[in-house]
Amino acid sequence: MAKRSSKAIASTPATARDESTVLPLFPSRSGWDPLAGEERRDQSYLRTVKPQNANQKALMDAIATHNLVVALGPAGTGKTYLAISAAVEALEEGSVDRIVLSRPALEAGESIGYLPGDMHEKMAPFLRPLTDALADRMGAKRLRALMAEGTIEVAPIGYMRGRTLNNAFVVIDEAQNCTYSQIKMLLTRLGWHSTMVLTGDPDQTDLLDNLSGLADIARRLEAVEGIAVARLTERDIVRHPLVASMLTVL
């Protein structure tokens, strides 16, 4: 009887909902994992990113031909994804030695309270959109390896001062949540043989009124030779069609 019971238990397949298989968001004992809790499935870098509209093509061309690009547009227009894709492509072909990602650690209108862990663990929720895009382009396994060896670096904006970023592809995401002085500091980090892309939506800042410096910076940089300012609109949104419809009335 006991043998039959043990066999029955052994033959019962483990389900995906087994609580013992759930990984914590912040695995402090095992080291930071930007994709903790997800299926460990490698993904080959096979797909070629193609523009879905004229403004996306203009943005991709600007990144390919300029060392500094400011990409403005509403949510869902592909600004961040195209910047990440260009960064991965540059790393793959050897044009740069590393990718540097930075994003303001600012909650979207609410306080999420104290976050446990070291600097990387605290920044993980804010940088998740960037790591998601990177994982989509190069696979989760390779992403973790490159982050562990420092080829892909996550740098909070507060830690960027004083640095010179040579031979790097730098992506500054959600720049509308940076002040004028912060963006000025970030822009002046650009070093030799590097490309920097700032992305953001000036109409969706989480800062107090008149504190965001993105719109002013973009207006000033448009007159500078060698710098591209790409502007996307609601018509360029590639998410659910309702997103574009909502933004016309919200």
C-alpha angles and dihedrals in degrees: 000000000000091000093053090050093051091049091050091052093046093050094052108103118231113248127224089243094061103130091216090067096053112110121213120248091235108035095189095173097050100041131260117309116185090203100041116159097024130113111278097235122143118225123204121228097244110124122093116218113232127186115253095204143008096271092052089051090050090052093049091048091048092053090049094052105032134060093212123041131173112201115196126183146109125286116290099028093114098249096138096038093052091048092050091046091053090048092052091047091051091049093047094052093045097246090128134024098219147006120235119198125192133173134165114263093227126136118231100250098313138071115245092190130223116354118208126225138039127316094283093049092049092050095045097092093048094047096043094103089057096046090047090056092046092050090050091054102041108013130259096264095054092043091057091048094050092046091049092054094043098246087120111041130193108208122179112223091244090061096052099079115110095017129121113207109209125176091007141123106223124197118191107190129193090017090166086079092061125090123235092260092049093052091046089053091049094049092053091057090075111120138182120310091006136127125208126194122188116196130187151122112246090199094058106053123148092205125098117275115294094006098102112093099191100096093046093046092049092050091051095045094052088077093053116098114235095027122101125207112195118194122198125188140202088275089065096058111125098186124089110326089240090067091065091044093051094050091059091063105027 
